[in-house]
Amino acid sequence: MEFLVKPGSVETLETSALVLTVNEQLQLDSQGQLIDTLCAGALSAHLQAGDIQGKLGQTLLLHNLANLKARRVLLVGIGKDEELSDSNVRKLVSAILSTFKNLSIKDATLAFADLTFKDRNAYSSARLVAECLVDGLYVFDQFKSEKAPIVQLNLITFACHQDQQVAVEKACKHGKAIASGMAFTRDLGNMPPNICHPRYLAEQAQELGKLHKNLSIEVLEEKQLEELGAGALLAVAQGSDQPPRMIIMNYHGGKRAEQPYVLIGKGITFDTGGISLKPGASMDEMKYDMGGAASVLGTFKTLLELQLPINVIGVLTCAENMPSGGATRPGDIVTSMSGQTIEILNTDAEGRLVLCDALTYAERFKPQAVINIATLTGACIVALGSQTSGLMGNNLSLIESLLSAGKQASDVAWQLPLFDDYQELLDSPFADIANIGGPKAGTITAGCFLSRFAKKYPWAHLDIAGTAWISGGKEKGATGRPVPLLIQYLLDRVQ
């Protein structure tokens, strides 16, 4: 999808469809009133006849109105609120797309210049709309014999006020790039696990590297991981025929001497739970356990499209967690890259094991900050549901920056405590640390575990177990989160 930004009045625009808004009081904004006057009150007549009540997401498509260059006018309801919340913006865009998907039109114009978004300026309002438009057309049908119908809509014009033009143009550029990164993340997540294994993720990173000179890729295989002492990562992988990979992505966008930001992604391409086998119901969704790694790859895709002036390193720890005669057992003790020993009490708590070696590996980059992203704990879904990612860390400034970025990007997170009192739940009589802390505070004790390997730099942990994918039903699939949050965090570092 392409975007154009045109300042000024909408009545002279040639477009296949002009989108105007109406609220529950049946009021048109200034642009709608202008169009209504030009077409001799045709819009008012439809409103008075009750053809649309202005409820959020209601639509009314009108054809061939007099004195307009627009061939169609789409009236769309915005409800009764004076300011649209982010969730209502998504419903509004979804209603527009639902109408246009069934029409053979290639372009449309949004007359949203007077529309007010809650806590958003012209830039962030337009970016949210642009992102929702592109993301709303996402389809994953690679493995279907009958493909989804091709949507003809490929050009959206934003009609705006003159003083909004620069901000809206920037917003469209950013929104499109973010949606592109989200689509990459969604594709990887939705890919079946017999195709998307650790080697496949490495190949995807290498393909990105081939296309961009300022992205270098290094893939560490089993022998190299053994030499590094990555005993925790290797322990998770030893039950599978698929060998593990640690993928290092180095984006050089800033000055050579600038310390990088490091994003670490959990890449468990399928998680059976290992010997601590998961229940069979919904186990197919454990292909999404590489959502952290997928989101880092998606973030890099957006970084590369925007060419942000910043240095960023991605570290993806990729493995399959399978049961076999060679698999790790509950009670095994392994030595991590940091030298700390870990008693594995539950082989289904494997994400923290692959991440802890990456956290140690990240020390060599002398990072400004490290953020690890993982579908880590079911307990996070219990605590926060599917709307909000869990957030913990050892640096208040970093935590506040991520919370702010999530709010700006409409990809929210919530801080959970990481008090020292929780650390003792990880005590082991036989090793330095146990890999689980018991039935209580599972998300927090997982964060406590990771914190022991992240003491040499500002660090934050995003638990996206509830937000990386939608479970069950027709809507099942990867969401692309938290690519918007991560990109906003990086944008904030350079703006």
TORKEBA-351107 format. One record per residue (C-alpha): x, y, z. Coordinates in steps of 0.5 Angstrom, whole numbers, padded with zeros to 4 digits, always signed. Example, Ala and Ser with C-alpha at 12.3 -4.5 7.8 and 13.67 -1.06 7.14 Angstrom:
+0025-0009+0016+0027-0002+0014
! end
This chain:
+0000+0000+0000+0002+0007-0002+0001+0013+0002+0000+0021-0001-0001+0027+0003-0005+0033+0000-0006+0039+0004-0012+0043+0003-0020+0042+0001-0022+0036-0001-0028+0038-0005-0023+0038-0011-0020+0031-0010-0021+0026-0016-0021+0020-0012-0025+0013-0012-0028+0014-0005-0028+0020+0000-0028+0018+0007-0032+0023+0011-0034+0022+0019-0040+0023+0022-0042+0022+0030-0048+0019+0034-0051+0027+0034-0051+0026+0026-0046+0032+0026-0041+0032+0020-0034+0036+0021-0032+0042+0017-0030+0038+0011-0036+0034+0011-0040+0040+0012-0037+0043+0006-0038+0037+0002-0045+0037+0004-0046+0044+0001-0043+0042-0005-0048+0036-0007-0054+0040-0005-0055+0037+0002-0055+0030+0000-0051+0028+0006-0056+0031+0011-0062+0028+0007-0059+0021+0008-0057+0023+0016-0064+0025+0017-0067+0019+0014-0064+0015+0019-0059+0011+0014-0053+0012+0019-0054+0013+0026-0046+0015+0027-0045+0009+0031-0037+0007+0031-0036+0003+0025-0042+0004+0022-0042+0005+0014-0046+0008+0009-0043+0008+0001-0046+0013-0003-0045+0014-0011-0044+0019-0016-0046+0025-0011-0047+0032-0015-0041+0037-0016-0036+0032-0013-0030+0029-0017-0030+0024-0012-0034+0018-0015-0036+0015-0008-0037+0018-0001-0036+0013+0005-0039+0016+0011-0037+0012+0017-0039+0013+0024-0034+0015+0030-0039+0014+0036-0041+0019+0041-0034+0020+0044-0031+0027+0043-0024+0024+0042-0022+0017+0039-0019+0012+0043-0013+0007+0040-0018+0001+0040-0024+0005+0037-0019+0008+0032-0017+0000+0030-0025-0001+0030-0026+0005+0025-0020+0003+0020-0023-0004+0020-0030-0002+0018-0027+0002+0013-0023-0004+0010-0028-0008+0011-0032-0004+0006-0027-0003+0001-0024-0010+0001-0031-0012-0003-0030-0006-0008-0026-0006-0014-0023+0001-0013-0015+0002-0012-0015+0008-0009-0019+0012-0003-0018+0019+0001-0019+0020+0008-0021+0026+0010-0019+0026+0018-0016+0033+0019-0021+0035+0024-0022+0028+0027-0019+0028+0034-0015+0022+0037-0014+0022+0045-0007+0024+0047-0005+0024+0040-0002+0029+0036-0002+0030+0028+0004+0025+0027+0002+0020+0032-0005+0020+0030-0004+0019+0022+0002+0014+0024-0003+0010+0028-0008+0010+0022-0003+0008+0017+0000+0002+0021-0007+0000+0022-0009+0000+0014-0003-0004+0012-0003-0009+0018-0011-0010+0017-0010-0012+0010-0005-0018+0012-0006-0025+0010-0002-0031+0011-0005-0036+0006+0002-0039+0003+0000-0046+0005-0008-0046+0002-0009-0048-0005-0015-0043-0006-0011-0036-0004-0015-0030-0001-0018-0025-0006-0013-0020-0008-0015-0013-0005-0015-0008-0010-0014-0002-0006-0007+0000-0006-0007+0008-0005-0009+0012+0001-0009+0019+0001-0009+0023+0007-0013+0030+0006-0010+0034+0012-0009+0042+0014-0003+0045+0011+0001+0046+0018+0000+0038+0018+0003+0036+0012+0010+0035+0014+0008+0031+0020+0003+0027+0017+0008+0025+0011+0013+0023+0017+0008+0019+0020+0006+0015+0014+0013+0013+0012+0014+0011+0019+0007+0007+0020+0008+0004+0013+0015+0001+0015+0013-0001+0022+0007-0005+0019+0012-0008+0014+0016-0011+0020+0010-0013+0024+0008-0017+0017+0015-0020+0017+0014-0022+0024+0007-0025+0023+0010-0029+0017+0015-0032+0021+0010-0034+0027+0005-0037+0023+0010-0041+0019+0009-0048+0021+0015-0051+0025+0017-0056+0020+0019-0051+0016+0021-0045+0021+0026-0048+0025+0033-0045+0028+0036-0046+0021+0031-0043+0018+0031-0037+0022+0038-0036+0021+0037-0036+0013+0032-0031+0014+0037-0026+0018+0042-0028+0013+0037-0026+0007+0036-0019+0010+0044-0018+0011+0045-0020+0003+0040-0014+0002+0043-0009+0006+0051-0007+0007+0050-0004+0014+0047-0010+0017+0052-0016+0018+0050-0023+0020+0054-0028+0024+0051-0035+0026+0054-0039+0031+0053-0047+0031+0053-0052+0036+0061-0053+0036+0062-0045+0037+0057-0045+0042+0060-0051+0046+0067-0047+0045+0063-0041+0048+0061-0045+0054+0053-0044+0052+0051-0050+0056+0044-0047+0058+0042-0046+0051+0045-0053+0049+0042-0057+0054+0035-0054+0051+0037-0056+0044+0040-0063+0046+0033-0067+0045+0032-0065+0038+0034-0067+0031+0034-0060+0030+0041-0056+0032+0041-0050+0035+0043-0043+0033+0045-0037+0036+0044-0031+0031+0048-0024+0032+0045-0019+0027+0049-0012+0027+0046-0006+0024+0051+0000+0023+0047+0006+0023+0050+0011+0028+0057+0013+0029+0062+0007+0029+0064+0009+0036+0057+0010+0039+0055+0004+0044+0050+0000+0041+0043-0002+0044+0042-0010+0044+0035-0014+0043+0035-0021+0045+0030-0025+0042+0028-0032+0045+0027-0037+0039+0024-0043+0041+0021-0046+0034+0017-0051+0037+0016-0052+0045+0013-0059+0047+0016-0058+0054+0021-0063+0053+0021-0069+0058+0016-0064+0062+0011-0065+0057+0006-0060+0055-0002-0062+0055-0004-0064+0048-0009-0059+0047-0007-0053+0043+0000-0055+0043+0000-0053+0036+0001-0046+0038+0007-0047+0041+0010-0046+0034+0009-0038+0037+0014-0039+0042+0019-0036+0037+0015-0030+0038+0021-0026+0041+0026-0028+0036+0021-0026+0030+0020-0019+0033+0027-0018+0033+0027-0020+0026+0021-0015+0024+0024-0009+0028+0031-0010+0024+0027-0010+0018+0023-0004+0020+0030-0001+0022+0033-0002+0015+0027+0001+0011+0028+0007+0016+0035+0007+0016+0035+0010+0023+0042+0013+0025+0043+0008+0031+0047+0002+0032+0043-0004+0034+0045-0011+0035+0040-0017+0035+0042-0024+0039+0037-0029+0037+0037-0036+0041+0034-0041+0037+0032-0048+0039+0027-0054+0039+0025-0056+0046+0023-0064+0044+0023-0070+0049+0027-0076+0047+0032-0080+0050+0038-0075+0049+0033-0069+0052+0035-0066+0059+0031-0069+0065+0029-0065+0071+0034-0065+0076+0040-0064+0071+0045-0059+0073+0048-0055+0067+0053-0050+0067+0051-0043+0063+0056-0039+0059+0057-0034+0065+0059-0040+0069+0053-0040+0074+0050-0047+0075+0043-0048+0074+0039-0054+0076+0033-0056+0071+0027-0057+0075+0022-0057+0070+0024-0057+0062+0018-0053+0060+0022-0047+0063+0027-0047+0057+0026-0040+0055+0030-0037+0061+0035-0042+0059+0037-0040+0052+0036-0033+0054+0041-0033+0060+0047-0035+0055+0045-0029+0050+0045-0024+0056+0052-0026+0058+0054-0026+0051+0051-0019+0050+0057-0016+0055+0062-0016+0050+0058-0011+0046+0059-0006+0052+0051-0004+0050+0048+0002+0052+0042-0002+0054+0039-0009+0053+0032-0011+0052+0030-0019+0052+0024-0021+0049+0020-0027+0050+0014-0031+0050+0016-0033+0057+0011-0035+0062+0004-0037+0062+0003-0033+0068+0004-0027+0065-0003-0029+0061-0006-0030+0067-0004-0023+0070-0005-0019+0064-0009-0022+0059-0008-0021+0052-0008-0014+0051-0001-0012+0055+0006-0014+0055+0009-0015+0062+0016-0011+0063+0021-0012+0069+0028-0009+0069+0034-0007+0073+0034+0001+0071+0028+0005+0072+0030+0010+0066+0030+0004+0061+0023+0002+0064+0020+0009+0064+0023+0009+0057+0019+0003+0054+0013+0004+0058+0013+0011+0054+0014+0008+0048+0009+0003+0049+0004+0008+0050+0006+0012+0044+0006+0006+0039-0001+0003+0042+0003-0003+0044+0003-0002+0051+0007-0006+0057+0006-0006+0064+0011-0006+0070+0012-0012+0074+0016-0012+0081+0023-0015+0081+0024-0014+0088+0030-0018+0092+0025-0022+0096+0023-0026+0090+0030-0028+0089+0030-0033+0094+0025-0037+0091+0030-0039+0086+0035-0042+0091+0037-0049+0090+0040-0054+0094+0045-0057+0089+0046-0051+0084+0047-0044+0084+0040-0043+0082+0034-0047+0080+0030-0045+0073+0023-0045+0077+0021-0041+0083+0015-0045+0085+0007-0044+0083+0007-0037+0086+0009-0031+0082+0012-0035+0076+0013-0029+0071+0017-0025+0076+0021-0031+0078+0023-0032+0071+0025-0024+0071+0029-0026+0077+0032-0031+0074+0034-0027+0068+0037-0021+0072+0042-0026+0075+0045-0026+0068+0044-0018+0067+0048-0014+0072+0053-0011+0068+0049-0006+0064+0042-0003+0064+0037-0009+0062+0029-0010+0061+0025-0016+0060+0019-0016+0056+0014-0022+0057+0010-0023+0051+0007-0029+0052+0000-0026+0052+0001-0021+0046+0005-0025+0041-0001-0029+0038-0008-0029+0038-0011-0036+0040-0016-0041+0037-0022-0039+0032-0021-0036+0026-0017-0030+0028-0012-0035+0031-0005-0032+0029+0001-0028+0030+0000-0021+0032+0007-0017+0030+0008-0015+0037+0012-0012+0040+0015-0009+0034+0011-0002+0034+0014-0001+0042+0021-0003+0040+0021+0001+0034+0018+0007+0038+0024+0006+0043+0029+0006+0038+0026+0012+0035+0026+0016+0041+0033+0015+0042+0035+0019+0035+0029+0024+0036
! end
